[in-house]
Structure formats: structure tokens, C-alpha cells
Amino acid sequence: MSKESLLEGLNPEQREALLYLESPLLVLACAGSGQTKVIAHKFAHLVKTKKFPYNSVLTSPSPIRLRSR
């Protein structure tokens, strides 16, 4: 998955959240606004750019739920 494909279909605010790599980021959003999509794409972006290994995060049932989306 390329960087361009990760950004595809995201609105400007979602893109900003995806590309933000500094200190922790709080994203406030209402139901149905794409929070899970942003988190999944951000995770893929961080793993793809080698900011951290995927196995350091996938330690709970949450990845199963993310994978199904």
C-alpha cells in the first residue's frame, strides 16, 4: 500500500491526523466520521515508514476488529 493509497478517500482533517508524527495527537470526532479508518491507515503508514514494528502494537483483540473493517 503506497502513501498515496493511504491518503485516498480521506478528508483534509483525516489526512492531517494521518500525517502528524510529532507528540501524541488527540482526535475528536463524532460517530461515523471515520476514526477507525484513520487509525488503521495511520498504523499502516507508521509500519510502512518503519517508525515502529507492527508486532509491538498488535497485542490485543483490537487488531482483529480493525482487520474486519
N, C-alpha and C positions, 0 to 999 in steps of 0.2 A: 504494500500500500504506500503510495507516494505521498509527499507532503501536500501536494495539490488535491489528491483524492481525499485526504483527511479534512481539508477545508471545504470541500464541495458540499453544498447544501446547508452550510452554517450561515447564520445571520452575522452581522458585524460584531455584536456583543459576544456571541458564541466563539467567533474566531479570535477575539481578543483574549477570552478566557483560555482557549486552547494554546495560544502562542505565548502567554505570560509565563515566564520561567523564574522569576525572582522569588521573593519571600512568599509565604503562604497566601493563597488567594481565596477569599470568601465570595461565593457566587450565590446571590439571592434570586430566586426565580419561582414563578407560580407553577402549579401542576400543569403538565403537558407542554412545557416550554422547551424541552429537550435537554434537561440536566444530565440524564443518563447517557445520551448521545455525546454530549460534550466530555463527560468523564471518560467514556470508553475511547473516544478519539484522542483525548489528551494522553491517556495511558499509552495508546499505540504510538503516538508521536514521541513520548519520552523514551519508550523502549527502542523505537526505530533510530532515534538520535543517540542512543546509548547513554542516556542520562542515568539510568539505573536498570538492573536486570529484572526481567518480568517475574522471576521466581521469588523476588524479595517482597512482592506485593500480593501475589495470589495465594493467600493463606487462609481464606475463609470461604463460606458458601457464596459470598457475593459474586465472585467471578463466574459461577455457574449461571446466576441470574443475568449478569451482563452478557455472557456468551449467547443466551437465548434471545437477546434483543438484537 
